[in-house]
Amino acid sequence: MLRADHPDLSQARVVAIDPRPAVAICGDSGVVMDALARDIPIITVSDRPLATTHLTLKAATSVDAATFGILIRQAHENLVNDQRAFGFAQMSGGAER
């Protein structure tokens, strides 16, 4: 969904990104699990809410820089809750693998 509206943004495997991303913006895909397994907070964009910090595609198209900063902070605050929701056990500093 996002690729059509943002051809200027590149895609990369989460494990291959250097430096490590501050947040992963994910659609309804396995990237959600991949990011959470690596203790990377997520913002999801899809028709159905997948994470605590979530936008519909329509809402995502109008996010400005200030709102994006707020979303990133919320995603960091909600990392442990999102990890629990996807079946990762809580440990200090992140997910149990």
PAZAVEX-137816 format. One record per atom (N, C-alpha, C): residue number from 1; residue in three letters; chain; atom name; y, x, z. Coordinates in pm, 1 decimal. Layout:
N
n = NUM	res = ala	chain = A	atom = CA	north = Y	east = X	up = Z
...
END
This chain:
97
n = 1	res = met	chain = A	atom = N	north = -119.8	east = 82.2	up = 0.0
n = 1	res = met	chain = A	atom = CA	north = 0.0	east = 0.0	up = 0.0
n = 1	res = met	chain = A	atom = C	north = 126.3	east = 86.6	up = 0.0
n = 2	res = leu	chain = A	atom = N	north = 126.3	east = 191.8	up = 80.9
n = 2	res = leu	chain = A	atom = CA	north = 245.2	east = 275.3	up = 90.4
n = 2	res = leu	chain = A	atom = C	north = 263.0	east = 366.6	up = -30.5
n = 3	res = arg	chain = A	atom = N	north = 152.0	east = 410.3	up = -90.1
n = 3	res = arg	chain = A	atom = CA	north = 157.5	east = 507.2	up = -200.0
n = 3	res = arg	chain = A	atom = C	north = 244.4	east = 455.7	up = -314.2
n = 4	res = ala	chain = A	atom = N	north = 234.5	east = 329.0	up = -349.7
n = 4	res = ala	chain = A	atom = CA	north = 311.4	east = 274.1	up = -461.6
n = 4	res = ala	chain = A	atom = C	north = 461.9	east = 279.8	up = -435.4
n = 5	res = asp	chain = A	atom = N	north = 502.4	east = 259.2	up = -312.2
n = 5	res = asp	chain = A	atom = CA	north = 644.8	east = 259.3	up = -278.9
n = 5	res = asp	chain = A	atom = C	north = 699.6	east = 397.8	up = -246.0
n = 6	res = his	chain = A	atom = N	north = 610.8	east = 495.5	up = -221.2
n = 6	res = his	chain = A	atom = CA	north = 655.4	east = 628.8	up = -179.2
n = 6	res = his	chain = A	atom = C	north = 580.8	east = 739.3	up = -253.8
n = 7	res = pro	chain = A	atom = N	north = 595.3	east = 745.2	up = -385.4
n = 7	res = pro	chain = A	atom = CA	north = 524.2	east = 848.4	up = -461.8
n = 7	res = pro	chain = A	atom = C	north = 574.8	east = 989.6	up = -430.9
n = 8	res = asp	chain = A	atom = N	north = 691.9	east = 999.2	up = -367.0
n = 8	res = asp	chain = A	atom = CA	north = 749.5	east = 1129.1	up = -333.3
n = 8	res = asp	chain = A	atom = C	north = 681.7	east = 1194.8	up = -213.1
n = 9	res = leu	chain = A	atom = N	north = 605.6	east = 1119.5	up = -136.0
n = 9	res = leu	chain = A	atom = CA	north = 537.9	east = 1173.9	up = -18.5
n = 9	res = leu	chain = A	atom = C	north = 399.4	east = 1222.4	up = -56.3
n = 10	res = ser	chain = A	atom = N	north = 362.4	east = 1336.7	up = -3.0
n = 10	res = ser	chain = A	atom = CA	north = 231.2	east = 1391.7	up = -35.7
n = 10	res = ser	chain = A	atom = C	north = 126.3	east = 1345.0	up = 63.8
n = 11	res = gln	chain = A	atom = N	north = 1.4	east = 1346.8	up = 20.3
n = 11	res = gln	chain = A	atom = CA	north = -110.5	east = 1314.2	up = 106.5
n = 11	res = gln	chain = A	atom = C	north = -184.1	east = 1442.8	up = 140.1
n = 12	res = ala	chain = A	atom = N	north = -239.4	east = 1448.2	up = 259.8
n = 12	res = ala	chain = A	atom = CA	north = -318.5	east = 1564.9	up = 299.6
n = 12	res = ala	chain = A	atom = C	north = -419.6	east = 1521.1	up = 403.1
n = 13	res = arg	chain = A	atom = N	north = -532.2	east = 1591.0	up = 408.8
n = 13	res = arg	chain = A	atom = CA	north = -631.4	east = 1563.6	up = 511.9
n = 13	res = arg	chain = A	atom = C	north = -570.0	east = 1600.8	up = 646.6
n = 14	res = val	chain = A	atom = N	north = -588.1	east = 1518.0	up = 745.8
n = 14	res = val	chain = A	atom = CA	north = -528.4	east = 1540.4	up = 877.7
n = 14	res = val	chain = A	atom = C	north = -566.7	east = 1677.5	up = 931.7
n = 15	res = val	chain = A	atom = N	north = -690.7	east = 1716.1	up = 917.8
n = 15	res = val	chain = A	atom = CA	north = -738.0	east = 1842.8	up = 970.7
n = 15	res = val	chain = A	atom = C	north = -673.0	east = 1962.4	up = 900.9
n = 16	res = ala	chain = A	atom = N	north = -624.9	east = 1943.4	up = 778.1
n = 16	res = ala	chain = A	atom = CA	north = -570.5	east = 2054.2	up = 700.8
n = 16	res = ala	chain = A	atom = C	north = -419.3	east = 2071.5	up = 715.0
n = 17	res = ile	chain = A	atom = N	north = -353.4	east = 1980.6	up = 782.7
n = 17	res = ile	chain = A	atom = CA	north = -207.7	east = 1985.8	up = 791.2
n = 17	res = ile	chain = A	atom = C	north = -164.8	east = 2093.7	up = 890.9
n = 18	res = asp	chain = A	atom = N	north = -77.5	east = 2180.7	up = 844.5
n = 18	res = asp	chain = A	atom = CA	north = -23.1	east = 2287.5	up = 929.2
n = 18	res = asp	chain = A	atom = C	north = 125.4	east = 2299.8	up = 899.2
n = 19	res = pro	chain = A	atom = N	north = 210.3	east = 2282.5	up = 996.8
n = 19	res = pro	chain = A	atom = CA	north = 178.3	east = 2262.4	up = 1137.8
n = 19	res = pro	chain = A	atom = C	north = 125.0	east = 2121.4	up = 1163.6
n = 20	res = arg	chain = A	atom = N	north = 65.8	east = 2107.5	up = 1277.8
n = 20	res = arg	chain = A	atom = CA	north = 6.8	east = 1980.8	up = 1320.5
n = 20	res = arg	chain = A	atom = C	north = 113.0	east = 1871.1	up = 1318.6
n = 21	res = pro	chain = A	atom = N	north = 79.3	east = 1753.7	up = 1263.4
n = 21	res = pro	chain = A	atom = CA	north = 178.4	east = 1645.9	up = 1256.0
n = 21	res = pro	chain = A	atom = C	north = 211.7	east = 1587.1	up = 1393.0
n = 22	res = ala	chain = A	atom = N	north = 335.4	east = 1543.9	up = 1407.9
n = 22	res = ala	chain = A	atom = CA	north = 379.4	east = 1478.8	up = 1531.3
n = 22	res = ala	chain = A	atom = C	north = 325.2	east = 1337.5	up = 1539.8
n = 23	res = val	chain = A	atom = N	north = 299.0	east = 1277.0	up = 1425.1
n = 23	res = val	chain = A	atom = CA	north = 248.6	east = 1140.7	up = 1417.5
n = 23	res = val	chain = A	atom = C	north = 183.8	east = 1121.4	up = 1280.3
n = 24	res = ala	chain = A	atom = N	north = 84.8	east = 1032.5	up = 1274.7
n = 24	res = ala	chain = A	atom = CA	north = 23.5	east = 997.0	up = 1147.0
n = 24	res = ala	chain = A	atom = C	north = 59.1	east = 851.7	up = 1117.0
n = 25	res = ile	chain = A	atom = N	north = 108.0	east = 828.5	up = 996.5
n = 25	res = ile	chain = A	atom = CA	north = 135.3	east = 692.8	up = 952.1
n = 25	res = ile	chain = A	atom = C	north = 14.9	east = 652.6	up = 868.1
n = 26	res = cys	chain = A	atom = N	north = -56.1	east = 551.3	up = 915.8
n = 26	res = cys	chain = A	atom = CA	north = -186.6	east = 516.9	up = 858.0
n = 26	res = cys	chain = A	atom = C	north = -190.3	east = 373.4	up = 809.0
n = 27	res = gly	chain = A	atom = N	north = -259.9	east = 355.2	up = 699.5
n = 27	res = gly	chain = A	atom = CA	north = -293.6	east = 221.5	up = 654.6
n = 27	res = gly	chain = A	atom = C	north = -424.6	east = 182.2	up = 719.9
n = 28	res = asp	chain = A	atom = N	north = -490.6	east = 85.7	up = 663.9
n = 28	res = asp	chain = A	atom = CA	north = -619.4	east = 39.6	up = 715.7
n = 28	res = asp	chain = A	atom = C	north = -727.8	east = 130.7	up = 658.6
n = 29	res = ser	chain = A	atom = N	north = -742.3	east = 249.2	up = 722.0
n = 29	res = ser	chain = A	atom = CA	north = -835.6	east = 349.0	up = 668.9
n = 29	res = ser	chain = A	atom = C	north = -893.0	east = 434.8	up = 781.0
n = 30	res = gly	chain = A	atom = N	north = -982.5	east = 522.8	up = 743.7
n = 30	res = gly	chain = A	atom = CA	north = -1044.2	east = 614.0	up = 839.2
n = 30	res = gly	chain = A	atom = C	north = -948.4	east = 716.2	up = 896.5
n = 31	res = val	chain = A	atom = N	north = -829.5	east = 727.5	up = 838.3
n = 31	res = val	chain = A	atom = CA	north = -729.9	east = 821.0	up = 890.9
n = 31	res = val	chain = A	atom = C	north = -693.8	east = 784.5	up = 1034.9
n = 32	res = val	chain = A	atom = N	north = -699.2	east = 656.3	up = 1066.8
n = 32	res = val	chain = A	atom = CA	north = -671.4	east = 612.0	up = 1203.4
n = 32	res = val	chain = A	atom = C	north = -763.5	east = 685.1	up = 1301.0
n = 33	res = met	chain = A	atom = N	north = -892.8	east = 679.9	up = 1274.5
n = 33	res = met	chain = A	atom = CA	north = -989.9	east = 744.5	up = 1363.5
n = 33	res = met	chain = A	atom = C	north = -975.4	east = 896.6	up = 1361.5
n = 34	res = asp	chain = A	atom = N	north = -953.7	east = 952.3	up = 1244.2
n = 34	res = asp	chain = A	atom = CA	north = -939.2	east = 1096.7	up = 1230.0
n = 34	res = asp	chain = A	atom = C	north = -821.5	east = 1147.1	up = 1312.9
n = 35	res = ala	chain = A	atom = N	north = -708.5	east = 1079.1	up = 1303.3
n = 35	res = ala	chain = A	atom = CA	north = -590.4	east = 1119.9	up = 1379.1
n = 35	res = ala	chain = A	atom = C	north = -613.5	east = 1104.2	up = 1529.5
n = 36	res = leu	chain = A	atom = N	north = -666.0	east = 990.4	up = 1570.8
n = 36	res = leu	chain = A	atom = CA	north = -688.5	east = 968.4	up = 1714.0
n = 36	res = leu	chain = A	atom = C	north = -786.4	east = 1069.5	up = 1772.1
n = 37	res = ala	chain = A	atom = N	north = -887.9	east = 1107.5	up = 1695.6
n = 37	res = ala	chain = A	atom = CA	north = -985.1	east = 1206.1	up = 1742.3
n = 37	res = ala	chain = A	atom = C	north = -920.4	east = 1343.1	up = 1762.5
n = 38	res = arg	chain = A	atom = N	north = -810.1	east = 1365.8	up = 1694.1
n = 38	res = arg	chain = A	atom = CA	north = -739.4	east = 1493.7	up = 1704.1
n = 38	res = arg	chain = A	atom = C	north = -615.3	east = 1484.2	up = 1792.2
n = 39	res = asp	chain = A	atom = N	north = -605.9	east = 1377.8	up = 1870.5
n = 39	res = asp	chain = A	atom = CA	north = -493.0	east = 1356.8	up = 1962.7
n = 39	res = asp	chain = A	atom = C	north = -359.3	east = 1347.9	up = 1890.7
n = 40	res = ile	chain = A	atom = N	north = -359.8	east = 1289.5	up = 1772.4
n = 40	res = ile	chain = A	atom = CA	north = -237.1	east = 1269.2	up = 1696.9
n = 40	res = ile	chain = A	atom = C	north = -200.2	east = 1121.2	up = 1707.4
n = 41	res = pro	chain = A	atom = N	north = -83.2	east = 1091.3	up = 1761.6
n = 41	res = pro	chain = A	atom = CA	north = -40.3	east = 951.5	up = 1772.8
n = 41	res = pro	chain = A	atom = C	north = -30.3	east = 887.0	up = 1634.7
n = 42	res = ile	chain = A	atom = N	north = -50.0	east = 756.0	up = 1630.3
n = 42	res = ile	chain = A	atom = CA	north = -49.3	east = 685.2	up = 1502.8
n = 42	res = ile	chain = A	atom = C	north = 49.3	east = 569.1	up = 1501.2
n = 43	res = ile	chain = A	atom = N	north = 102.7	east = 547.0	up = 1382.1
n = 43	res = ile	chain = A	atom = CA	north = 178.8	east = 426.6	up = 1350.0
n = 43	res = ile	chain = A	atom = C	north = 101.7	east = 363.5	up = 1234.5
n = 44	res = thr	chain = A	atom = N	north = 58.8	east = 240.5	up = 1251.1
n = 44	res = thr	chain = A	atom = CA	north = -15.4	east = 177.4	up = 1142.6
n = 44	res = thr	chain = A	atom = C	north = 74.3	east = 83.6	up = 1062.9
n = 45	res = val	chain = A	atom = N	north = 43.7	east = 76.0	up = 935.4
n = 45	res = val	chain = A	atom = CA	north = 113.5	east = -13.4	up = 843.3
n = 45	res = val	chain = A	atom = C	north = 5.7	east = -88.6	up = 767.2
n = 46	res = ser	chain = A	atom = N	north = -4.8	east = -216.5	up = 794.4
n = 46	res = ser	chain = A	atom = CA	north = -104.0	east = -299.3	up = 725.8
n = 46	res = ser	chain = A	atom = C	north = -76.7	east = -446.0	up = 755.5
n = 47	res = asp	chain = A	atom = N	north = -157.5	east = -531.2	up = 694.7
n = 47	res = asp	chain = A	atom = CA	north = -142.8	east = -674.9	up = 717.4
n = 47	res = asp	chain = A	atom = C	north = -184.8	east = -715.4	up = 858.2
n = 48	res = arg	chain = A	atom = N	north = -277.2	east = -638.8	up = 916.5
n = 48	res = arg	chain = A	atom = CA	north = -323.2	east = -671.1	up = 1051.7
n = 48	res = arg	chain = A	atom = C	north = -291.3	east = -554.7	up = 1144.2
n = 49	res = pro	chain = A	atom = N	north = -254.7	east = -583.4	up = 1267.5
n = 49	res = pro	chain = A	atom = CA	north = -221.6	east = -475.7	up = 1361.0
n = 49	res = pro	chain = A	atom = C	north = -345.5	east = -393.9	up = 1398.4
n = 50	res = leu	chain = A	atom = N	north = -338.5	east = -264.9	up = 1375.1
n = 50	res = leu	chain = A	atom = CA	north = -449.6	east = -176.0	up = 1406.3
n = 50	res = leu	chain = A	atom = C	north = -421.2	east = -91.4	up = 1529.6
n = 51	res = ala	chain = A	atom = N	north = -296.0	east = -59.2	up = 1552.3
n = 51	res = ala	chain = A	atom = CA	north = -256.9	east = 24.5	up = 1665.4
n = 51	res = ala	chain = A	atom = C	north = -145.8	east = -45.2	up = 1742.2
n = 52	res = thr	chain = A	atom = N	north = -116.4	east = 8.3	up = 1858.4
n = 52	res = thr	chain = A	atom = CA	north = -10.4	east = -49.5	up = 1940.1
n = 52	res = thr	chain = A	atom = C	north = 123.9	east = -41.7	up = 1867.8
n = 53	res = thr	chain = A	atom = N	north = 149.7	east = 71.4	up = 1802.8
n = 53	res = thr	chain = A	atom = CA	north = 272.3	east = 87.2	up = 1724.4
n = 53	res = thr	chain = A	atom = C	north = 237.3	east = 51.7	up = 1580.3
n = 54	res = his	chain = A	atom = N	north = 284.9	east = -63.6	up = 1536.5
n = 54	res = his	chain = A	atom = CA	north = 240.0	east = -121.2	up = 1409.5
n = 54	res = his	chain = A	atom = C	north = 355.6	east = -185.8	up = 1335.2
n = 55	res = leu	chain = A	atom = N	north = 348.8	east = -176.4	up = 1203.1
n = 55	res = leu	chain = A	atom = CA	north = 444.7	east = -243.9	up = 1116.0
n = 55	res = leu	chain = A	atom = C	north = 370.0	east = -314.6	up = 1003.9
n = 56	res = thr	chain = A	atom = N	north = 424.7	east = -424.6	up = 959.6
n = 56	res = thr	chain = A	atom = CA	north = 375.9	east = -483.5	up = 835.4
n = 56	res = thr	chain = A	atom = C	north = 436.5	east = -401.6	up = 721.6
n = 57	res = leu	chain = A	atom = N	north = 382.0	east = -413.7	up = 602.9
n = 57	res = leu	chain = A	atom = CA	north = 436.4	east = -340.5	up = 489.9
n = 57	res = leu	chain = A	atom = C	north = 581.8	east = -380.1	up = 465.4
n = 58	res = lys	chain = A	atom = N	north = 611.0	east = -507.5	up = 476.6
n = 58	res = lys	chain = A	atom = CA	north = 748.6	east = -554.9	up = 456.6
n = 58	res = lys	chain = A	atom = C	north = 843.2	east = -489.8	up = 557.0
n = 59	res = ala	chain = A	atom = N	north = 803.8	east = -485.4	up = 684.2
n = 59	res = ala	chain = A	atom = CA	north = 889.0	east = -424.0	up = 786.4
n = 59	res = ala	chain = A	atom = C	north = 903.4	east = -274.0	up = 763.3
n = 60	res = ala	chain = A	atom = N	north = 797.2	east = -209.3	up = 716.7
n = 60	res = ala	chain = A	atom = CA	north = 800.4	east = -64.1	up = 695.9
n = 60	res = ala	chain = A	atom = C	north = 899.2	east = -24.3	up = 587.5
n = 61	res = thr	chain = A	atom = N	north = 921.4	east = -110.8	up = 491.7
n = 61	res = thr	chain = A	atom = CA	north = 1011.8	east = -75.5	up = 381.8
n = 61	res = thr	chain = A	atom = C	north = 1157.5	east = -70.7	up = 424.3
n = 62	res = ser	chain = A	atom = N	north = 1189.5	east = -124.9	up = 541.6
n = 62	res = ser	chain = A	atom = CA	north = 1329.6	east = -126.4	up = 584.3
n = 62	res = ser	chain = A	atom = C	north = 1354.6	east = -44.6	up = 711.0
n = 63	res = val	chain = A	atom = N	north = 1263.9	east = 44.0	up = 747.2
n = 63	res = val	chain = A	atom = CA	north = 1281.1	east = 125.3	up = 867.3
n = 63	res = val	chain = A	atom = C	north = 1381.9	east = 236.0	up = 840.3
n = 64	res = asp	chain = A	atom = N	north = 1481.5	east = 247.1	up = 928.2
n = 64	res = asp	chain = A	atom = CA	north = 1579.6	east = 354.5	up = 915.6
n = 64	res = asp	chain = A	atom = C	north = 1541.8	east = 470.0	up = 1008.7
n = 65	res = ala	chain = A	atom = N	north = 1616.8	east = 578.0	up = 1004.2
n = 65	res = ala	chain = A	atom = CA	north = 1584.6	east = 698.3	up = 1080.9
n = 65	res = ala	chain = A	atom = C	north = 1583.3	east = 672.0	up = 1231.6
n = 66	res = ala	chain = A	atom = N	north = 1677.4	east = 595.2	up = 1282.4
n = 66	res = ala	chain = A	atom = CA	north = 1682.2	east = 566.9	up = 1426.1
n = 66	res = ala	chain = A	atom = C	north = 1559.4	east = 487.3	up = 1469.5
n = 67	res = thr	chain = A	atom = N	north = 1523.0	east = 387.7	up = 1392.3
n = 67	res = thr	chain = A	atom = CA	north = 1404.9	east = 307.2	up = 1424.3
n = 67	res = thr	chain = A	atom = C	north = 1279.0	east = 391.4	up = 1414.8
n = 68	res = phe	chain = A	atom = N	north = 1272.5	east = 478.8	up = 1314.9
n = 68	res = phe	chain = A	atom = CA	north = 1155.9	east = 565.7	up = 1300.3
n = 68	res = phe	chain = A	atom = C	north = 1141.4	east = 655.4	up = 1423.2
n = 69	res = gly	chain = A	atom = N	north = 1250.5	east = 705.5	up = 1476.5
n = 69	res = gly	chain = A	atom = CA	north = 1246.3	east = 786.2	up = 1599.2
n = 69	res = gly	chain = A	atom = C	north = 1189.4	east = 707.7	up = 1716.1
n = 70	res = ile	chain = A	atom = N	north = 1228.8	east = 583.3	up = 1728.1
n = 70	res = ile	chain = A	atom = CA	north = 1177.1	east = 495.6	up = 1834.3
n = 70	res = ile	chain = A	atom = C	north = 1027.2	east = 473.2	up = 1815.1
n = 71	res = leu	chain = A	atom = N	north = 985.1	east = 449.1	up = 1691.1
n = 71	res = leu	chain = A	atom = CA	north = 843.2	east = 426.9	up = 1661.9
n = 71	res = leu	chain = A	atom = C	north = 759.7	east = 550.4	up = 1695.4
n = 72	res = ile	chain = A	atom = N	north = 810.8	east = 668.4	up = 1664.3
n = 72	res = ile	chain = A	atom = CA	north = 739.1	east = 791.5	up = 1696.6
n = 72	res = ile	chain = A	atom = C	north = 722.5	east = 804.8	up = 1847.7
n = 73	res = arg	chain = A	atom = N	north = 828.4	east = 779.1	up = 1922.3
n = 73	res = arg	chain = A	atom = CA	north = 820.1	east = 785.2	up = 2069.1
n = 73	res = arg	chain = A	atom = C	north = 718.8	east = 683.7	up = 2122.4
n = 74	res = gln	chain = A	atom = N	north = 720.3	east = 562.5	up = 2069.3
n = 74	res = gln	chain = A	atom = CA	north = 624.5	east = 460.1	up = 2111.5
n = 74	res = gln	chain = A	atom = C	north = 481.4	east = 502.2	up = 2079.6
n = 75	res = ala	chain = A	atom = N	north = 460.9	east = 560.2	up = 1963.0
n = 75	res = ala	chain = A	atom = CA	north = 326.8	east = 604.4	up = 1924.4
n = 75	res = ala	chain = A	atom = C	north = 275.2	east = 710.3	up = 2021.8
n = 76	res = his	chain = A	atom = N	north = 361.8	east = 802.9	up = 2063.3
n = 76	res = his	chain = A	atom = CA	north = 321.6	east = 904.7	up = 2160.6
n = 76	res = his	chain = A	atom = C	north = 287.4	east = 840.4	up = 2295.2
n = 77	res = glu	chain = A	atom = N	north = 369.1	east = 744.5	up = 2337.4
n = 77	res = glu	chain = A	atom = CA	north = 345.1	east = 675.9	up = 2465.0
n = 77	res = glu	chain = A	atom = C	north = 215.7	east = 595.0	up = 2461.2
n = 78	res = asn	chain = A	atom = N	north = 174.7	east = 549.2	up = 2344.6
n = 78	res = asn	chain = A	atom = CA	north = 58.2	east = 461.5	up = 2331.5
n = 78	res = asn	chain = A	atom = C	north = -68.3	east = 533.4	up = 2285.4
n = 79	res = leu	chain = A	atom = N	north = -63.9	east = 664.6	up = 2273.0
n = 79	res = leu	chain = A	atom = CA	north = -178.9	east = 738.5	up = 2221.4
n = 79	res = leu	chain = A	atom = C	north = -306.2	east = 709.9	up = 2300.7
n = 80	res = val	chain = A	atom = N	north = -301.6	east = 720.2	up = 2431.0
n = 80	res = val	chain = A	atom = CA	north = -422.0	east = 699.7	up = 2512.8
n = 80	res = val	chain = A	atom = C	north = -473.7	east = 556.8	up = 2498.6
n = 81	res = asn	chain = A	atom = N	north = -384.5	east = 459.8	up = 2496.5
n = 81	res = asn	chain = A	atom = CA	north = -427.3	east = 320.2	up = 2479.4
n = 81	res = asn	chain = A	atom = C	north = -491.6	east = 298.5	up = 2343.0
n = 82	res = asp	chain = A	atom = N	north = -434.5	east = 358.4	up = 2240.0
n = 82	res = asp	chain = A	atom = CA	north = -493.6	east = 345.0	up = 2106.6
n = 82	res = asp	chain = A	atom = C	north = -629.7	east = 414.3	up = 2100.9
n = 83	res = gln	chain = A	atom = N	north = -640.9	east = 530.8	up = 2164.1
n = 83	res = gln	chain = A	atom = CA	north = -769.9	east = 599.9	up = 2167.5
n = 83	res = gln	chain = A	atom = C	north = -874.9	east = 514.0	up = 2237.7
n = 84	res = arg	chain = A	atom = N	north = -840.2	east = 453.6	up = 2348.1
n = 84	res = arg	chain = A	atom = CA	north = -934.5	east = 364.9	up = 2418.5
n = 84	res = arg	chain = A	atom = C	north = -974.7	east = 247.2	up = 2330.7
n = 85	res = ala	chain = A	atom = N	north = -877.7	east = 187.9	up = 2261.8
n = 85	res = ala	chain = A	atom = CA	north = -905.4	east = 71.5	up = 2177.6
n = 85	res = ala	chain = A	atom = C	north = -1004.3	east = 104.5	up = 2065.8
n = 86	res = phe	chain = A	atom = N	north = -1005.5	east = 230.7	up = 2022.1
n = 86	res = phe	chain = A	atom = CA	north = -1096.9	east = 272.2	up = 1916.1
n = 86	res = phe	chain = A	atom = C	north = -1220.5	east = 342.8	up = 1969.4
n = 87	res = gly	chain = A	atom = N	north = -1242.0	east = 335.5	up = 2100.4
n = 87	res = gly	chain = A	atom = CA	north = -1366.3	east = 384.5	up = 2157.8
n = 87	res = gly	chain = A	atom = C	north = -1367.5	east = 527.7	up = 2205.6
n = 88	res = phe	chain = A	atom = N	north = -1252.4	east = 592.0	up = 2208.9
n = 88	res = phe	chain = A	atom = CA	north = -1246.2	east = 727.8	up = 2262.1
n = 88	res = phe	chain = A	atom = C	north = -1224.2	east = 720.0	up = 2412.3
n = 89	res = ala	chain = A	atom = N	north = -1301.3	east = 798.1	up = 2488.5
n = 89	res = ala	chain = A	atom = CA	north = -1286.0	east = 801.6	up = 2633.8
n = 89	res = ala	chain = A	atom = C	north = -1165.9	east = 887.7	up = 2668.8
n = 90	res = gln	chain = A	atom = N	north = -1094.0	east = 847.8	up = 2771.6
n = 90	res = gln	chain = A	atom = CA	north = -976.0	east = 922.9	up = 2813.9
n = 90	res = gln	chain = A	atom = C	north = -1015.2	east = 1053.2	up = 2883.5
n = 91	res = met	chain = A	atom = N	north = -944.8	east = 1157.3	up = 2848.5
n = 91	res = met	chain = A	atom = CA	north = -954.5	east = 1286.0	up = 2917.0
n = 91	res = met	chain = A	atom = C	north = -811.7	east = 1332.5	up = 2938.8
n = 92	res = ser	chain = A	atom = N	north = -793.7	east = 1433.8	up = 3020.9
n = 92	res = ser	chain = A	atom = CA	north = -658.2	east = 1485.7	up = 3034.8
n = 92	res = ser	chain = A	atom = C	north = -619.1	east = 1549.3	up = 2902.9
n = 93	res = gly	chain = A	atom = N	north = -506.5	east = 1506.1	up = 2848.4
n = 93	res = gly	chain = A	atom = CA	north = -457.3	east = 1563.7	up = 2725.6
n = 93	res = gly	chain = A	atom = C	north = -518.0	east = 1508.5	up = 2598.8
n = 94	res = gly	chain = A	atom = N	north = -607.6	east = 1412.0	up = 2605.4
n = 94	res = gly	chain = A	atom = CA	north = -654.7	east = 1358.8	up = 2477.8
n = 94	res = gly	chain = A	atom = C	north = -788.9	east = 1292.4	up = 2479.4
n = 95	res = ala	chain = A	atom = N	north = -846.5	east = 1287.0	up = 2364.1
n = 95	res = ala	chain = A	atom = CA	north = -971.5	east = 1213.6	up = 2343.6
n = 95	res = ala	chain = A	atom = C	north = -1092.9	east = 1300.4	up = 2373.6
n = 96	res = glu	chain = A	atom = N	north = -1194.4	east = 1237.8	up = 2419.2
n = 96	res = glu	chain = A	atom = CA	north = -1323.0	east = 1306.4	up = 2441.9
n = 96	res = glu	chain = A	atom = C	north = -1401.6	east = 1300.1	up = 2312.8
n = 97	res = arg	chain = A	atom = N	north = -1454.3	east = 1412.2	up = 2270.6
n = 97	res = arg	chain = A	atom = CA	north = -1529.1	east = 1416.5	up = 2145.1
n = 97	res = arg	chain = A	atom = C	north = -1674.1	east = 1441.0	up = 2171.1
END
